[in-house]
Amino acid sequence: MKALKTTLLVLTLILSSCANKEEKKDLTSVEKSSFEFSTWITANSERTDEDYSKEFKGYKDAGIDEVLINTLTDAGLLTRLTPIAVKEGLKVHAWIMAMNRPGDSIALKHPEWYAVSKEGKSCFDTRPYVDYYQWLCPNREESRNHILGLVEGLAKVEGIESVHLDYIRFSDVFLPIGLLPKYDLVQDTELPEFDFCYCDVCISKFEKIHHKSPMDSPNTSIDMEWKNFRLNSIKNIVDDAYKIAKTNNKKLTAAVFPYPEMADHMVRQRWDKWTIDEVYPMIYHGFYNEEVDWIGYATKQGITDVQGKIAINTGIYLPDFKSGAELKQAILLAKENGAKGVAFYDGPQLTEEYIKVIKETKALLK
């Protein structure tokens, strides 16, 4: 009897071990097959459906799974394009410029909606760095409602996967180091002309919470209450956008700066604390004078910070690559460091060489 029990125990352990191995095998298979390739693209209403059908088919044939489409918040154009892309086998995300609204015809009628620098200058008519930087205030009720209304309009479009927030932050306090020479700038400290938002509404709301004004702070760059107030201003918009997306049975995703600590420092964006489904960190190594392996480092930093709460798709800037071999290295680094997928900026930059690499790498990951 004792020998029989021993035999049964051994058989149980063997079967359990086999089951575990099979389970691990299945999980690995699922993990690999779920690695997705995406690309950002910008659309316009002048092109024909046939043009877009051909473009979308080209992406699908190239190994792309998703398109993040910027229609300049034109829900009608998105409604037209989504079924064309879906028919070609692509998932569609509605890409929207959120806090930065260049040329927004509604916002431009309301100069008071715009973010104000520490110098007291408004983005309505004094734009930091470039002319298309027209940032709205995240705390003013009217500007917030305008942005959230645009989110809702896109979220209602049938067939999309998510509303994809971009520029969901403040203007750059610090530019990426690789871009500084272009603007002939040295940014060793927070410069007042690039520090936002100091409008009356932001200052008043902060004073109600903390009983002091940031204008009286001897050094706002190390005033953590003022910094967190602005981080939370962006978080609050994201959290409200998330509710809107879910009400319409859509996901909420966002293009963000490389990893949370860096985003916090550079653009007041602490995305690991957001209520959101997925993020697409723009890990553009050339912007920061980094090598390709930095893509793996920055991806891992983000994965560590979100602790499994938010899926990460590594954003890759195609003009920064010198060869297809480098692009392949970047894709594999993103995968090895925990990314759910990679996203390429942008579709028109996908050369024949890069398409070949994507196809080969996708086959390797299956």
C-alpha positions in Angstrom: 0.0 0.0 0.0 2.8 2.3 0.9 4.5 1.6 -2.4 1.3 2.3 -4.3 0.9 5.7 -2.6 4.5 6.5 -3.4 3.9 5.6 -7.1 0.8 7.8 -7.2 2.7 10.7 -5.7 5.5 10.4 -8.2 2.9 10.3 -11.1 1.1 13.3 -9.7 4.4 15.3 -9.5 5.3 14.3 -13.1 1.9 15.3 -14.5 2.0 18.5 -12.6 5.4 19.3 -13.9 4.3 18.6 -17.5 1.2 20.8 -17.0 3.4 23.7 -15.7 5.8 23.3 -18.6 2.8 23.4 -21.0 1.3 26.4 -19.3 4.6 28.3 -19.5 4.9 27.3 -23.1 1.4 28.7 -23.8 2.1 31.9 -21.9 5.3 32.5 -23.9 3.4 31.9 -27.1 0.7 34.4 -26.1 3.4 36.9 -25.0 5.1 36.8 -28.3 2.0 36.9 -30.5 0.7 39.9 -28.6 3.8 42.1 -29.4 2.3 44.7 -31.7 3.7 47.1 -34.3 2.1 50.5 -34.6 2.7 53.7 -36.5 1.6 57.3 -36.1 0.2 59.0 -39.2 -1.5 62.3 -40.1 -4.6 62.3 -42.3 -6.4 64.9 -44.4 -9.8 65.0 -46.0 -8.6 65.8 -49.5 -7.2 62.3 -50.2 -9.6 59.6 -51.6 -10.8 56.5 -49.9 -8.8 54.5 -52.5 -5.6 56.3 -51.5 -6.1 55.5 -47.9 -7.1 51.9 -48.6 -3.8 51.5 -50.5 -1.8 53.1 -47.7 -3.5 51.0 -45.0 -2.9 47.8 -47.0 0.7 48.8 -47.3 1.1 49.1 -43.5 -0.6 45.8 -42.9 1.6 44.0 -45.5 4.6 45.6 -43.8 3.7 44.0 -40.5 2.0 47.0 -38.9 -0.9 46.1 -36.6 -2.2 49.5 -35.5 -2.4 53.1 -36.9 -2.6 56.1 -34.6 -4.4 58.6 -36.8 -4.2 62.4 -36.4 -7.3 63.9 -38.0 -6.8 67.3 -36.2 -9.8 66.2 -34.0 -12.0 65.9 -37.1 -14.4 63.1 -35.9 -16.1 63.1 -39.3 -12.8 62.2 -41.1 -12.0 59.6 -38.4 -15.4 58.1 -39.0 -14.7 57.9 -42.7 -11.2 56.4 -42.3 -11.7 53.9 -39.5 -13.7 51.3 -41.5 -11.2 51.5 -44.3 -8.3 50.8 -42.0 -10.2 48.0 -40.1 -11.1 46.4 -43.4 -7.4 46.1 -44.1 -6.8 44.5 -40.7 -5.5 47.4 -38.7 -6.6 48.7 -35.3 -7.3 52.4 -35.2 -6.5 54.9 -32.4 -7.7 58.5 -32.5 -4.6 60.6 -32.0 -5.3 64.1 -30.6 -3.1 67.0 -29.7 -4.5 67.7 -26.2 -3.0 70.6 -24.2 -1.2 72.1 -27.2 -3.9 73.2 -29.6 -2.2 75.1 -32.5 -4.7 76.9 -34.7 -7.7 75.7 -32.7 -10.5 78.0 -34.1 -12.6 77.7 -31.0 -9.8 78.3 -28.5 -8.5 81.3 -30.4 -11.7 83.1 -29.7 -10.8 82.9 -26.0 -7.4 84.4 -25.3 -7.9 83.8 -21.6 -7.9 80.0 -22.1 -4.1 80.0 -22.8 -1.3 79.1 -20.4 0.8 81.9 -19.0 4.5 81.8 -18.4 6.3 82.9 -15.2 7.2 86.1 -17.1 3.5 86.8 -17.4 3.3 86.1 -21.2 0.4 84.1 -22.7 0.8 81.3 -25.3 -2.0 83.0 -27.1 0.4 85.5 -28.6 3.9 84.6 -27.2 4.8 81.1 -28.1 7.7 79.3 -26.5 10.3 77.7 -28.9 8.1 77.4 -32.0 5.0 79.1 -33.5 2.8 75.9 -33.2 3.2 75.9 -29.4 -0.2 77.2 -28.3 -0.8 75.6 -24.9 -4.1 75.8 -23.0 -4.4 76.2 -19.3 -5.2 72.8 -17.6 -7.1 74.4 -14.7 -9.4 76.8 -16.3 -12.8 75.2 -16.5 -13.6 76.4 -20.0 -10.3 75.2 -21.6 -10.5 71.8 -19.8 -14.1 71.3 -21.0 -13.1 72.2 -24.5 -10.3 69.5 -24.5 -12.6 66.9 -22.9 -15.3 67.7 -25.4 -12.9 66.9 -28.2 -12.0 63.7 -26.5 -15.6 62.7 -26.3 -16.2 63.5 -29.9 -13.5 61.1 -31.0 -14.4 58.5 -28.4 -17.9 58.2 -29.9 -16.5 57.1 -33.3 -17.4 53.5 -33.9 -14.6 51.0 -34.5 -11.7 52.8 -32.9 -9.6 51.1 -30.2 -8.7 54.2 -28.1 -8.5 58.0 -27.9 -4.8 58.6 -28.0 -3.7 61.7 -26.1 -0.6 63.6 -27.3 0.9 66.8 -25.8 -0.8 65.9 -22.6 1.5 67.9 -20.5 2.9 71.4 -20.0 5.2 73.1 -22.5 8.8 71.9 -22.2 10.6 73.3 -19.1 13.7 71.7 -20.5 14.2 70.7 -24.2 15.9 67.4 -25.0 19.6 68.0 -24.9 20.0 67.1 -28.6 17.6 69.9 -29.6 19.2 72.8 -27.6 21.7 73.8 -30.3 18.9 74.2 -32.8 17.4 76.9 -30.6 20.8 78.3 -29.4 19.8 77.7 -25.8 21.5 76.8 -22.6 19.0 75.4 -20.0 20.9 74.8 -16.8 18.0 76.0 -14.7 14.2 76.5 -15.1 13.9 79.6 -17.2 10.8 81.8 -16.6 9.9 82.1 -20.2 9.5 78.3 -20.4 7.8 77.8 -17.0 4.0 77.5 -17.1 1.2 78.0 -16.0 1.0 81.2 -13.9 -2.4 82.5 -15.0 -4.8 83.9 -12.4 -6.9 80.7 -12.3 -3.9 78.5 -11.6 -2.5 80.8 -8.9 -5.9 81.2 -7.3 -6.6 77.5 -7.1 -3.1 76.8 -5.7 -3.6 79.5 -3.0 -6.9 78.0 -1.9 -5.2 74.6 -1.3 -1.8 75.8 0.1 -2.6 79.3 1.4 0.4 80.9 -0.4 1.2 82.1 -3.9 3.9 80.6 -6.2 4.8 84.1 -7.1 6.1 84.6 -3.5 8.3 81.4 -3.7 12.0 82.1 -3.5 12.7 79.2 -5.8 9.7 77.7 -7.7 11.9 75.0 -9.2 12.2 73.3 -5.8 8.8 74.1 -4.5 7.3 70.6 -4.5 3.8 71.7 -3.7 3.7 74.0 -6.7 5.2 71.3 -8.9 2.8 68.6 -7.7 -0.1 71.0 -8.2 0.8 71.2 -11.9 1.5 67.4 -12.2 -2.0 66.8 -10.7 -3.5 69.4 -13.1 -2.6 67.1 -16.0 -3.5 63.9 -14.2 -6.9 65.3 -13.5 -7.6 65.8 -17.2 -6.3 62.3 -18.0 -8.5 60.8 -15.4 -11.5 62.6 -16.7 -10.7 61.6 -20.3 -10.4 58.0 -19.0 -14.0 58.1 -17.7 -15.2 59.5 -21.1 -13.3 56.8 -23.0 -14.8 54.0 -20.8 -18.3 55.5 -21.1 -17.9 55.0 -24.8 -16.3 51.5 -24.5 -12.9 52.7 -25.7 -9.5 52.6 -24.2 -7.4 55.7 -23.3 -3.8 55.8 -24.4 -1.2 58.5 -24.7 2.1 59.5 -26.2 4.4 60.5 -23.4 8.0 61.5 -22.6 10.5 58.6 -22.2 10.0 57.5 -18.6 8.2 59.1 -15.6 11.1 60.8 -13.8 12.3 62.3 -17.0 8.8 63.4 -18.0 8.3 64.9 -14.6 11.5 66.9 -14.9 11.1 68.1 -18.4 7.4 68.7 -19.0 5.4 68.2 -15.7 4.1 64.8 -16.8 4.1 62.0 -14.2 2.4 59.3 -16.3 3.0 56.4 -14.0 0.4 57.9 -11.7 -2.3 58.3 -14.3 -5.5 56.3 -14.8 -4.9 55.1 -18.3 -4.7 51.8 -20.3 -1.6 52.2 -22.3 1.2 54.7 -23.0 3.5 55.1 -26.0 6.7 56.7 -24.5 8.6 58.6 -27.2 12.0 57.1 -26.6 13.7 59.1 -29.4 17.3 58.4 -28.6 18.8 60.9 -31.0 16.9 63.7 -29.3 19.0 63.0 -26.2 22.3 62.3 -27.8 22.0 58.6 -26.8 22.9 55.4 -28.4 20.4 52.7 -29.6 20.8 50.7 -26.3 19.2 53.7 -24.4 15.9 52.5 -25.9 16.1 49.4 -23.8 17.1 51.4 -20.7 14.3 53.9 -21.0 11.7 51.2 -21.7 12.8 49.3 -18.6 12.6 52.4 -16.4 9.0 52.9 -17.5 8.1 49.2 -17.0 9.6 49.3 -13.5 7.7 52.5 -12.5 4.2 51.4 -13.7 4.5 48.0 -11.9 2.2 46.3 -14.4 -0.6 48.8 -14.1 -0.1 50.4 -17.5 0.9 48.7 -20.8 3.9 50.3 -22.5 4.5 50.5 -26.3 8.0 51.9 -27.0 7.9 54.9 -29.4 10.8 54.9 -32.0 11.8 57.9 -34.1 12.8 56.5 -37.5 15.0 59.3 -38.8 17.4 58.7 -35.8 18.5 55.3 -37.2 21.5 54.7 -39.4 20.6 51.3 -40.6 18.0 48.5 -40.6 20.3 46.6 -38.2 19.9 49.4 -35.7 16.1 49.4 -36.0 16.0 45.6 -35.4 18.2 46.1 -32.3 15.8 48.8 -31.1 12.7 46.5 -31.5 14.3 43.6 -29.7 15.5 45.9 -26.9 12.0 47.1 -26.4 10.6 43.6 -26.3 13.4 42.3 -24.0 12.7 45.1 -21.5 9.0 44.5 -21.2 7.2 46.6 -23.9 3.9 45.4 -25.2 4.9 46.7 -28.7 6.7 49.4 -30.6 5.3 52.4 -32.4 7.1 54.1 -35.3 7.1 57.8 -36.0 5.9 58.0 -38.6 4.3 56.0 -41.4 5.7 57.8 -44.4 9.3 57.2 -42.9 8.9 53.4 -43.3 11.4 52.7 -46.1 11.7 49.4 -47.9 14.7 48.5 -45.7 12.8 49.2 -42.5 9.7 47.3 -43.8 12.0 44.3 -44.4 13.4 44.5 -40.9 9.9 44.8 -39.4 8.7 41.7 -41.2 11.8 39.7 -40.3 11.7 40.8 -36.6 8.0 40.1 -36.4 8.5 36.6 -37.7 11.3 36.1 -35.2 9.0 37.0 -32.3 6.3 34.6 -33.3 
